[in-house]
Amino acid sequence: MSIKVHIERLILDRIPDHEPGKVGRSIEVELARLLRRGGLSHELLQGGAMPDVNDTAIRVSRDRNAKRFGTQVAGSIYRGIGARS
């Protein structure tokens, strides 16, 4: 099965001064891993769009680690679109 995810716009309020490329790449890698492991929600299996995905706030660690931040963002996105157990 092939899954394509297109995120038109990702709004991250009050993020630390990370290098955007590192955060973006971290989001892509982690979201792909989560989708491979857990799959997509039943509602989206046949295709479709979601106007927005809201989830819990993300706490940014003091070390401002771009990879950790991207992983947290991907987890938040996945909780909105991923398969539910």
C-alpha positions, -999 to +999 in steps of 0.1 A: +000+000+000+012+035-008+003+065+013+008+101+001+005+129+026+005+165+014+006+192+041-002+224+024+005+246+054+019+239+088+015+266+114+038+264+144+032+292+168+060+304+190+086+278+178+122+283+188+147+295+163+155+262+147+168+257+112+135+252+093+150+225+071+161+203+100+127+206+117+109+199+084+130+168+076+125+155+111+088+158+107+089+139+074+110+111+087+090+106+119+056+109+102+066+083+076+078+059+103+046+063+123+024+057+092+044+026+082+041+012+117+005+022+125-012+030+093-038+057+083-071+063+099-100+043+085-117+076+074-088+084+052-079+050+037-099+057+005-084+092+001-097+125+013-087+157+029-088+172+063-091+209+066-071+209+098-056+186+125-057+199+160-040+182+189-023+189+221+003+215+227+039+206+222+064+216+249+097+227+234+127+215+254+153+240+267+180+226+244+160+236+214+167+203+196+154+205+160+151+167+157+132+163+189+109+191+181+101+177+146+094+143+161+070+159+185+052+177+157+050+145+136+035+127+166+009+154+170+000+152+133-002+114+134-026+115+163-049+134+140-046+112+109-033+078+121-051+046+127-070+043+159-066+012+180 
